[in-house]
Amino acid sequence: MAPHVKELSEDLKKIIVALHKDGLSYKKIAKTLKLSCSTVAKTIQRFNSTGTTQNRPRHG
């Protein structure tokens, strides 16, 4: 069973995207915001594919 992890706030996701647009690398953003590199990468990839930082609706 996967561990339960809190979602990132919309404000934090927007900060991640803004820092990336300013030219910072995933590692630099992760270190600055004290997040994992994979979290930063997934957030930016989701933004690039959907154009938004909002979570997708879940079932259940």
mmJSON file of the N, C-alpha and C atoms, coordinates in Angstrom:
{"data_MODEL":{"atom_site":{
"group_PDB":["ATOM","ATOM","ATOM","ATOM","ATOM","ATOM","ATOM","ATOM","ATOM","ATOM","ATOM","ATOM","ATOM","ATOM","ATOM","ATOM","ATOM","ATOM","ATOM","ATOM","ATOM","ATOM","ATOM","ATOM","ATOM","ATOM","ATOM","ATOM","ATOM","ATOM","ATOM","ATOM","ATOM","ATOM","ATOM","ATOM","ATOM","ATOM","ATOM","ATOM","ATOM","ATOM","ATOM","ATOM","ATOM","ATOM","ATOM","ATOM","ATOM","ATOM","ATOM","ATOM","ATOM","ATOM","ATOM","ATOM","ATOM","ATOM","ATOM","ATOM","ATOM","ATOM","ATOM","ATOM","ATOM","ATOM","ATOM","ATOM","ATOM","ATOM","ATOM","ATOM","ATOM","ATOM","ATOM","ATOM","ATOM","ATOM","ATOM","ATOM","ATOM","ATOM","ATOM","ATOM","ATOM","ATOM","ATOM","ATOM","ATOM","ATOM","ATOM","ATOM","ATOM","ATOM","ATOM","ATOM","ATOM","ATOM","ATOM","ATOM","ATOM","ATOM","ATOM","ATOM","ATOM","ATOM","ATOM","ATOM","ATOM","ATOM","ATOM","ATOM","ATOM","ATOM","ATOM","ATOM","ATOM","ATOM","ATOM","ATOM","ATOM","ATOM","ATOM","ATOM","ATOM","ATOM","ATOM","ATOM","ATOM","ATOM","ATOM","ATOM","ATOM","ATOM","ATOM","ATOM","ATOM","ATOM","ATOM","ATOM","ATOM","ATOM","ATOM","ATOM","ATOM","ATOM","ATOM","ATOM","ATOM","ATOM","ATOM","ATOM","ATOM","ATOM","ATOM","ATOM","ATOM","ATOM","ATOM","ATOM","ATOM","ATOM","ATOM","ATOM","ATOM","ATOM","ATOM","ATOM","ATOM","ATOM","ATOM","ATOM","ATOM","ATOM","ATOM","ATOM","ATOM","ATOM","ATOM","ATOM"],
"id":[1,2,3,4,5,6,7,8,9,10,11,12,13,14,15,16,17,18,19,20,21,22,23,24,25,26,27,28,29,30,31,32,33,34,35,36,37,38,39,40,41,42,43,44,45,46,47,48,49,50,51,52,53,54,55,56,57,58,59,60,61,62,63,64,65,66,67,68,69,70,71,72,73,74,75,76,77,78,79,80,81,82,83,84,85,86,87,88,89,90,91,92,93,94,95,96,97,98,99,100,101,102,103,104,105,106,107,108,109,110,111,112,113,114,115,116,117,118,119,120,121,122,123,124,125,126,127,128,129,130,131,132,133,134,135,136,137,138,139,140,141,142,143,144,145,146,147,148,149,150,151,152,153,154,155,156,157,158,159,160,161,162,163,164,165,166,167,168,169,170,171,172,173,174,175,176,177,178,179,180],
"type_symbol":["N","C","C","N","C","C","N","C","C","N","C","C","N","C","C","N","C","C","N","C","C","N","C","C","N","C","C","N","C","C","N","C","C","N","C","C","N","C","C","N","C","C","N","C","C","N","C","C","N","C","C","N","C","C","N","C","C","N","C","C","N","C","C","N","C","C","N","C","C","N","C","C","N","C","C","N","C","C","N","C","C","N","C","C","N","C","C","N","C","C","N","C","C","N","C","C","N","C","C","N","C","C","N","C","C","N","C","C","N","C","C","N","C","C","N","C","C","N","C","C","N","C","C","N","C","C","N","C","C","N","C","C","N","C","C","N","C","C","N","C","C","N","C","C","N","C","C","N","C","C","N","C","C","N","C","C","N","C","C","N","C","C","N","C","C","N","C","C","N","C","C","N","C","C","N","C","C","N","C","C"],
"label_atom_id":["N","CA","C","N","CA","C","N","CA","C","N","CA","C","N","CA","C","N","CA","C","N","CA","C","N","CA","C","N","CA","C","N","CA","C","N","CA","C","N","CA","C","N","CA","C","N","CA","C","N","CA","C","N","CA","C","N","CA","C","N","CA","C","N","CA","C","N","CA","C","N","CA","C","N","CA","C","N","CA","C","N","CA","C","N","CA","C","N","CA","C","N","CA","C","N","CA","C","N","CA","C","N","CA","C","N","CA","C","N","CA","C","N","CA","C","N","CA","C","N","CA","C","N","CA","C","N","CA","C","N","CA","C","N","CA","C","N","CA","C","N","CA","C","N","CA","C","N","CA","C","N","CA","C","N","CA","C","N","CA","C","N","CA","C","N","CA","C","N","CA","C","N","CA","C","N","CA","C","N","CA","C","N","CA","C","N","CA","C","N","CA","C","N","CA","C","N","CA","C","N","CA","C","N","CA","C","N","CA","C"],
"label_alt_id":[null,null,null,null,null,null,null,null,null,null,null,null,null,null,null,null,null,null,null,null,null,null,null,null,null,null,null,null,null,null,null,null,null,null,null,null,null,null,null,null,null,null,null,null,null,null,null,null,null,null,null,null,null,null,null,null,null,null,null,null,null,null,null,null,null,null,null,null,null,null,null,null,null,null,null,null,null,null,null,null,null,null,null,null,null,null,null,null,null,null,null,null,null,null,null,null,null,null,null,null,null,null,null,null,null,null,null,null,null,null,null,null,null,null,null,null,null,null,null,null,null,null,null,null,null,null,null,null,null,null,null,null,null,null,null,null,null,null,null,null,null,null,null,null,null,null,null,null,null,null,null,null,null,null,null,null,null,null,null,null,null,null,null,null,null,null,null,null,null,null,null,null,null,null,null,null,null,null,null,null],
"label_comp_id":["MET","MET","MET","ALA","ALA","ALA","PRO","PRO","PRO","HIS","HIS","HIS","VAL","VAL","VAL","LYS","LYS","LYS","GLU","GLU","GLU","LEU","LEU","LEU","SER","SER","SER","GLU","GLU","GLU","ASP","ASP","ASP","LEU","LEU","LEU","LYS","LYS","LYS","LYS","LYS","LYS","ILE","ILE","ILE","ILE","ILE","ILE","VAL","VAL","VAL","ALA","ALA","ALA","LEU","LEU","LEU","HIS","HIS","HIS","LYS","LYS","LYS","ASP","ASP","ASP","GLY","GLY","GLY","LEU","LEU","LEU","SER","SER","SER","TYR","TYR","TYR","LYS","LYS","LYS","LYS","LYS","LYS","ILE","ILE","ILE","ALA","ALA","ALA","LYS","LYS","LYS","THR","THR","THR","LEU","LEU","LEU","LYS","LYS","LYS","LEU","LEU","LEU","SER","SER","SER","CYS","CYS","CYS","SER","SER","SER","THR","THR","THR","VAL","VAL","VAL","ALA","ALA","ALA","LYS","LYS","LYS","THR","THR","THR","ILE","ILE","ILE","GLN","GLN","GLN","ARG","ARG","ARG","PHE","PHE","PHE","ASN","ASN","ASN","SER","SER","SER","THR","THR","THR","GLY","GLY","GLY","THR","THR","THR","THR","THR","THR","GLN","GLN","GLN","ASN","ASN","ASN","ARG","ARG","ARG","PRO","PRO","PRO","ARG","ARG","ARG","HIS","HIS","HIS","GLY","GLY","GLY"],
"label_asym_id":["A","A","A","A","A","A","A","A","A","A","A","A","A","A","A","A","A","A","A","A","A","A","A","A","A","A","A","A","A","A","A","A","A","A","A","A","A","A","A","A","A","A","A","A","A","A","A","A","A","A","A","A","A","A","A","A","A","A","A","A","A","A","A","A","A","A","A","A","A","A","A","A","A","A","A","A","A","A","A","A","A","A","A","A","A","A","A","A","A","A","A","A","A","A","A","A","A","A","A","A","A","A","A","A","A","A","A","A","A","A","A","A","A","A","A","A","A","A","A","A","A","A","A","A","A","A","A","A","A","A","A","A","A","A","A","A","A","A","A","A","A","A","A","A","A","A","A","A","A","A","A","A","A","A","A","A","A","A","A","A","A","A","A","A","A","A","A","A","A","A","A","A","A","A","A","A","A","A","A","A"],
"label_entity_id":["1","1","1","1","1","1","1","1","1","1","1","1","1","1","1","1","1","1","1","1","1","1","1","1","1","1","1","1","1","1","1","1","1","1","1","1","1","1","1","1","1","1","1","1","1","1","1","1","1","1","1","1","1","1","1","1","1","1","1","1","1","1","1","1","1","1","1","1","1","1","1","1","1","1","1","1","1","1","1","1","1","1","1","1","1","1","1","1","1","1","1","1","1","1","1","1","1","1","1","1","1","1","1","1","1","1","1","1","1","1","1","1","1","1","1","1","1","1","1","1","1","1","1","1","1","1","1","1","1","1","1","1","1","1","1","1","1","1","1","1","1","1","1","1","1","1","1","1","1","1","1","1","1","1","1","1","1","1","1","1","1","1","1","1","1","1","1","1","1","1","1","1","1","1","1","1","1","1","1","1"],
"label_seq_id":[1,1,1,2,2,2,3,3,3,4,4,4,5,5,5,6,6,6,7,7,7,8,8,8,9,9,9,10,10,10,11,11,11,12,12,12,13,13,13,14,14,14,15,15,15,16,16,16,17,17,17,18,18,18,19,19,19,20,20,20,21,21,21,22,22,22,23,23,23,24,24,24,25,25,25,26,26,26,27,27,27,28,28,28,29,29,29,30,30,30,31,31,31,32,32,32,33,33,33,34,34,34,35,35,35,36,36,36,37,37,37,38,38,38,39,39,39,40,40,40,41,41,41,42,42,42,43,43,43,44,44,44,45,45,45,46,46,46,47,47,47,48,48,48,49,49,49,50,50,50,51,51,51,52,52,52,53,53,53,54,54,54,55,55,55,56,56,56,57,57,57,58,58,58,59,59,59,60,60,60],
"pdbx_PDB_ins_code":[null,null,null,null,null,null,null,null,null,null,null,null,null,null,null,null,null,null,null,null,null,null,null,null,null,null,null,null,null,null,null,null,null,null,null,null,null,null,null,null,null,null,null,null,null,null,null,null,null,null,null,null,null,null,null,null,null,null,null,null,null,null,null,null,null,null,null,null,null,null,null,null,null,null,null,null,null,null,null,null,null,null,null,null,null,null,null,null,null,null,null,null,null,null,null,null,null,null,null,null,null,null,null,null,null,null,null,null,null,null,null,null,null,null,null,null,null,null,null,null,null,null,null,null,null,null,null,null,null,null,null,null,null,null,null,null,null,null,null,null,null,null,null,null,null,null,null,null,null,null,null,null,null,null,null,null,null,null,null,null,null,null,null,null,null,null,null,null,null,null,null,null,null,null,null,null,null,null,null,null],
"Cartn_x":[0.833,0.0,0.885,0.529,1.321,1.099,2.131,1.969,1.087,0.371,-0.475,0.375,0.362,1.184,0.272,0.52,-0.275,0.019,-1.014,-0.838,-0.156,0.517,1.115,0.006,0.165,-0.82,-0.682,-1.749,-1.733,-0.676,-0.525,0.468,1.879,2.167,3.49,3.758,2.731,2.89,3.16,2.481,2.699,4.105,4.617,5.996,6.986,6.742,7.618,7.675,6.517,6.451,7.134,6.912,7.525,9.044,9.57,11.023,11.597,10.853,11.323,11.344,10.325,10.276,11.409,11.866,12.991,14.327,14.305,15.523,16.205,15.598,16.204,16.004,16.981,16.904,16.002,15.599,14.771,15.474,16.772,17.535,17.569,17.792,17.887,16.542,15.454,14.115,13.828,14.156,13.909,14.663,15.898,16.717,16.185,15.794,15.285,13.997,13.094,11.778,11.718,12.846,12.927,11.911,11.904,11.068,11.962,11.4,12.188,12.248,13.293,13.484,12.358,11.918,10.857,9.53,9.267,8.046,8.058,9.194,9.337,9.17,9.822,9.757,8.329,7.637,6.259,5.331,5.527,4.705,4.905,6.157,6.451,5.976,6.152,5.686,4.167,3.459,1.997,1.588,2.302,1.99,2.229,3.338,3.648,2.64,2.115,1.19,-0.249,-0.671,-2.061,-2.235,-1.173,-1.271,-1.788,-1.965,-2.45,-1.761,-1.802,-1.188,-2.232,-3.506,-4.566,-4.527,-4.94,-4.999,-6.137,-5.946,-6.999,-8.058,-9.315,-10.37,-10.139,-10.491,-10.334,-11.694,-11.661,-12.913,-13.008,-14.211,-14.379,-14.85],
"Cartn_y":[-1.171,0.0,1.244,2.202,3.427,4.324,5.064,5.967,7.159,7.663,8.832,10.086,10.901,12.106,13.289,14.39,15.587,16.117,16.671,17.285,18.637,19.06,20.393,21.423,22.566,23.63,24.209,24.811,25.43,26.53,27.279,28.352,27.797,26.69,26.092,25.572,24.979,24.485,25.637,26.766,27.931,28.498,28.439,28.88,27.977,26.672,25.718,26.04,26.246,26.542,27.877,28.873,30.193,30.107,29.37,29.223,28.496,27.517,26.792,27.716,28.553,29.509,30.531,30.797,31.713,31.058,29.758,29.089,28.216,28.041,27.19,25.716,24.907,23.471,22.808,21.569,20.809,20.683,20.38,20.191,21.467,22.594,23.883,24.248,24.013,24.296,23.402,22.119,21.164,21.549,21.946,22.326,23.61,24.564,25.84,25.66,24.823,24.655,23.45,22.756,21.571,20.499,20.194,19.14,18.13,16.997,16.031,16.461,16.038,16.388,15.793,14.589,13.944,14.686,15.259,16.041,17.273,17.941,19.119,18.723,17.642,17.194,16.836,16.103,15.703,16.905,17.879,19.089,19.86,20.011,20.743,19.959,18.65,17.835,17.891,17.866,17.973,19.332,20.388,21.72,21.789,21.211,21.245,20.455,19.359,18.533,19.047,19.622,20.048,21.559,22.314,23.762,24.32,23.459,23.903,23.101,23.631,22.924,22.227,22.324,21.722,20.202,19.552,18.101,17.609,16.427,15.816,15.246,15.212,14.664,13.17,12.74,11.341,10.666,9.372,8.613,8.103,7.771,7.142,7.983],
"Cartn_z":[0.0,0.0,0.0,-0.823,-0.953,0.272,0.67,1.816,1.445,2.425,2.198,2.336,1.313,1.291,0.988,1.674,1.414,0.015,-0.589,-1.898,-1.743,-2.794,-2.796,-2.973,-2.356,-2.53,-3.941,-4.405,-5.734,-5.797,-4.709,-4.674,-4.848,-4.171,-4.269,-5.681,-6.293,-7.668,-8.634,-8.41,-9.271,-9.086,-7.861,-7.597,-8.319,-8.298,-8.992,-10.48,-11.084,-12.518,-12.821,-11.968,-12.184,-12.105,-11.136,-11.013,-12.223,-12.719,-13.905,-15.129,-15.261,-16.372,-16.275,-15.042,-14.839,-15.16,-15.464,-15.896,-14.854,-13.685,-12.666,-13.016,-12.631,-12.891,-11.858,-12.146,-11.214,-9.864,-9.894,-8.656,-7.833,-8.498,-7.811,-7.176,-7.917,-7.394,-6.194,-6.32,-5.243,-3.974,-4.143,-2.995,-2.353,-3.167,-2.672,-1.868,-2.381,-1.75,-0.808,-0.652,0.214,-0.198,-1.494,-2.059,-2.753,-3.114,-3.866,-5.327,-5.989,-7.394,-8.248,-7.904,-8.683,-8.54,-7.368,-7.168,-8.065,-8.119,-8.967,-10.437,-10.832,-12.225,-12.625,-11.773,-12.093,-12.174,-11.303,-11.324,-12.625,-13.043,-14.276,-15.496,-15.498,-16.619,-16.748,-15.609,-15.649,-16.202,-15.798,-16.313,-17.819,-18.289,-19.716,-20.546,-20.014,-20.796,-20.739,-19.595,-19.464,-19.496,-19.229,-19.209,-17.899,-16.904,-15.601,-14.508,-13.284,-12.16,-11.3,-11.68,-10.871,-10.978,-9.879,-9.859,-10.736,-11.288,-12.086,-11.136,-11.578,-10.702,-10.45,-9.249,-8.866,-8.822,-8.937,-8.801,-7.365,-6.969,-5.672,-4.588],
"occupancy":[1.0,1.0,1.0,1.0,1.0,1.0,1.0,1.0,1.0,1.0,1.0,1.0,1.0,1.0,1.0,1.0,1.0,1.0,1.0,1.0,1.0,1.0,1.0,1.0,1.0,1.0,1.0,1.0,1.0,1.0,1.0,1.0,1.0,1.0,1.0,1.0,1.0,1.0,1.0,1.0,1.0,1.0,1.0,1.0,1.0,1.0,1.0,1.0,1.0,1.0,1.0,1.0,1.0,1.0,1.0,1.0,1.0,1.0,1.0,1.0,1.0,1.0,1.0,1.0,1.0,1.0,1.0,1.0,1.0,1.0,1.0,1.0,1.0,1.0,1.0,1.0,1.0,1.0,1.0,1.0,1.0,1.0,1.0,1.0,1.0,1.0,1.0,1.0,1.0,1.0,1.0,1.0,1.0,1.0,1.0,1.0,1.0,1.0,1.0,1.0,1.0,1.0,1.0,1.0,1.0,1.0,1.0,1.0,1.0,1.0,1.0,1.0,1.0,1.0,1.0,1.0,1.0,1.0,1.0,1.0,1.0,1.0,1.0,1.0,1.0,1.0,1.0,1.0,1.0,1.0,1.0,1.0,1.0,1.0,1.0,1.0,1.0,1.0,1.0,1.0,1.0,1.0,1.0,1.0,1.0,1.0,1.0,1.0,1.0,1.0,1.0,1.0,1.0,1.0,1.0,1.0,1.0,1.0,1.0,1.0,1.0,1.0,1.0,1.0,1.0,1.0,1.0,1.0,1.0,1.0,1.0,1.0,1.0,1.0,1.0,1.0,1.0,1.0,1.0,1.0],
"B_iso_or_equiv":[0.0,0.0,0.0,0.0,0.0,0.0,0.0,0.0,0.0,0.0,0.0,0.0,0.0,0.0,0.0,0.0,0.0,0.0,0.0,0.0,0.0,0.0,0.0,0.0,0.0,0.0,0.0,0.0,0.0,0.0,0.0,0.0,0.0,0.0,0.0,0.0,0.0,0.0,0.0,0.0,0.0,0.0,0.0,0.0,0.0,0.0,0.0,0.0,0.0,0.0,0.0,0.0,0.0,0.0,0.0,0.0,0.0,0.0,0.0,0.0,0.0,0.0,0.0,0.0,0.0,0.0,0.0,0.0,0.0,0.0,0.0,0.0,0.0,0.0,0.0,0.0,0.0,0.0,0.0,0.0,0.0,0.0,0.0,0.0,0.0,0.0,0.0,0.0,0.0,0.0,0.0,0.0,0.0,0.0,0.0,0.0,0.0,0.0,0.0,0.0,0.0,0.0,0.0,0.0,0.0,0.0,0.0,0.0,0.0,0.0,0.0,0.0,0.0,0.0,0.0,0.0,0.0,0.0,0.0,0.0,0.0,0.0,0.0,0.0,0.0,0.0,0.0,0.0,0.0,0.0,0.0,0.0,0.0,0.0,0.0,0.0,0.0,0.0,0.0,0.0,0.0,0.0,0.0,0.0,0.0,0.0,0.0,0.0,0.0,0.0,0.0,0.0,0.0,0.0,0.0,0.0,0.0,0.0,0.0,0.0,0.0,0.0,0.0,0.0,0.0,0.0,0.0,0.0,0.0,0.0,0.0,0.0,0.0,0.0,0.0,0.0,0.0,0.0,0.0,0.0],
"pdbx_formal_charge":[null,null,null,null,null,null,null,null,null,null,null,null,null,null,null,null,null,null,null,null,null,null,null,null,null,null,null,null,null,null,null,null,null,null,null,null,null,null,null,null,null,null,null,null,null,null,null,null,null,null,null,null,null,null,null,null,null,null,null,null,null,null,null,null,null,null,null,null,null,null,null,null,null,null,null,null,null,null,null,null,null,null,null,null,null,null,null,null,null,null,null,null,null,null,null,null,null,null,null,null,null,null,null,null,null,null,null,null,null,null,null,null,null,null,null,null,null,null,null,null,null,null,null,null,null,null,null,null,null,null,null,null,null,null,null,null,null,null,null,null,null,null,null,null,null,null,null,null,null,null,null,null,null,null,null,null,null,null,null,null,null,null,null,null,null,null,null,null,null,null,null,null,null,null,null,null,null,null,null,null],
"auth_seq_id":[1,1,1,2,2,2,3,3,3,4,4,4,5,5,5,6,6,6,7,7,7,8,8,8,9,9,9,10,10,10,11,11,11,12,12,12,13,13,13,14,14,14,15,15,15,16,16,16,17,17,17,18,18,18,19,19,19,20,20,20,21,21,21,22,22,22,23,23,23,24,24,24,25,25,25,26,26,26,27,27,27,28,28,28,29,29,29,30,30,30,31,31,31,32,32,32,33,33,33,34,34,34,35,35,35,36,36,36,37,37,37,38,38,38,39,39,39,40,40,40,41,41,41,42,42,42,43,43,43,44,44,44,45,45,45,46,46,46,47,47,47,48,48,48,49,49,49,50,50,50,51,51,51,52,52,52,53,53,53,54,54,54,55,55,55,56,56,56,57,57,57,58,58,58,59,59,59,60,60,60],
"auth_comp_id":["MET","MET","MET","ALA","ALA","ALA","PRO","PRO","PRO","HIS","HIS","HIS","VAL","VAL","VAL","LYS","LYS","LYS","GLU","GLU","GLU","LEU","LEU","LEU","SER","SER","SER","GLU","GLU","GLU","ASP","ASP","ASP","LEU","LEU","LEU","LYS","LYS","LYS","LYS","LYS","LYS","ILE","ILE","ILE","ILE","ILE","ILE","VAL","VAL","VAL","ALA","ALA","ALA","LEU","LEU","LEU","HIS","HIS","HIS","LYS","LYS","LYS","ASP","ASP","ASP","GLY","GLY","GLY","LEU","LEU","LEU","SER","SER","SER","TYR","TYR","TYR","LYS","LYS","LYS","LYS","LYS","LYS","ILE","ILE","ILE","ALA","ALA","ALA","LYS","LYS","LYS","THR","THR","THR","LEU","LEU","LEU","LYS","LYS","LYS","LEU","LEU","LEU","SER","SER","SER","CYS","CYS","CYS","SER","SER","SER","THR","THR","THR","VAL","VAL","VAL","ALA","ALA","ALA","LYS","LYS","LYS","THR","THR","THR","ILE","ILE","ILE","GLN","GLN","GLN","ARG","ARG","ARG","PHE","PHE","PHE","ASN","ASN","ASN","SER","SER","SER","THR","THR","THR","GLY","GLY","GLY","THR","THR","THR","THR","THR","THR","GLN","GLN","GLN","ASN","ASN","ASN","ARG","ARG","ARG","PRO","PRO","PRO","ARG","ARG","ARG","HIS","HIS","HIS","GLY","GLY","GLY"],
"auth_asym_id":["A","A","A","A","A","A","A","A","A","A","A","A","A","A","A","A","A","A","A","A","A","A","A","A","A","A","A","A","A","A","A","A","A","A","A","A","A","A","A","A","A","A","A","A","A","A","A","A","A","A","A","A","A","A","A","A","A","A","A","A","A","A","A","A","A","A","A","A","A","A","A","A","A","A","A","A","A","A","A","A","A","A","A","A","A","A","A","A","A","A","A","A","A","A","A","A","A","A","A","A","A","A","A","A","A","A","A","A","A","A","A","A","A","A","A","A","A","A","A","A","A","A","A","A","A","A","A","A","A","A","A","A","A","A","A","A","A","A","A","A","A","A","A","A","A","A","A","A","A","A","A","A","A","A","A","A","A","A","A","A","A","A","A","A","A","A","A","A","A","A","A","A","A","A","A","A","A","A","A","A"],
"auth_atom_id":["N","CA","C","N","CA","C","N","CA","C","N","CA","C","N","CA","C","N","CA","C","N","CA","C","N","CA","C","N","CA","C","N","CA","C","N","CA","C","N","CA","C","N","CA","C","N","CA","C","N","CA","C","N","CA","C","N","CA","C","N","CA","C","N","CA","C","N","CA","C","N","CA","C","N","CA","C","N","CA","C","N","CA","C","N","CA","C","N","CA","C","N","CA","C","N","CA","C","N","CA","C","N","CA","C","N","CA","C","N","CA","C","N","CA","C","N","CA","C","N","CA","C","N","CA","C","N","CA","C","N","CA","C","N","CA","C","N","CA","C","N","CA","C","N","CA","C","N","CA","C","N","CA","C","N","CA","C","N","CA","C","N","CA","C","N","CA","C","N","CA","C","N","CA","C","N","CA","C","N","CA","C","N","CA","C","N","CA","C","N","CA","C","N","CA","C","N","CA","C","N","CA","C","N","CA","C","N","CA","C"],
"pdbx_PDB_model_num":[1,1,1,1,1,1,1,1,1,1,1,1,1,1,1,1,1,1,1,1,1,1,1,1,1,1,1,1,1,1,1,1,1,1,1,1,1,1,1,1,1,1,1,1,1,1,1,1,1,1,1,1,1,1,1,1,1,1,1,1,1,1,1,1,1,1,1,1,1,1,1,1,1,1,1,1,1,1,1,1,1,1,1,1,1,1,1,1,1,1,1,1,1,1,1,1,1,1,1,1,1,1,1,1,1,1,1,1,1,1,1,1,1,1,1,1,1,1,1,1,1,1,1,1,1,1,1,1,1,1,1,1,1,1,1,1,1,1,1,1,1,1,1,1,1,1,1,1,1,1,1,1,1,1,1,1,1,1,1,1,1,1,1,1,1,1,1,1,1,1,1,1,1,1,1,1,1,1,1,1]
}}}
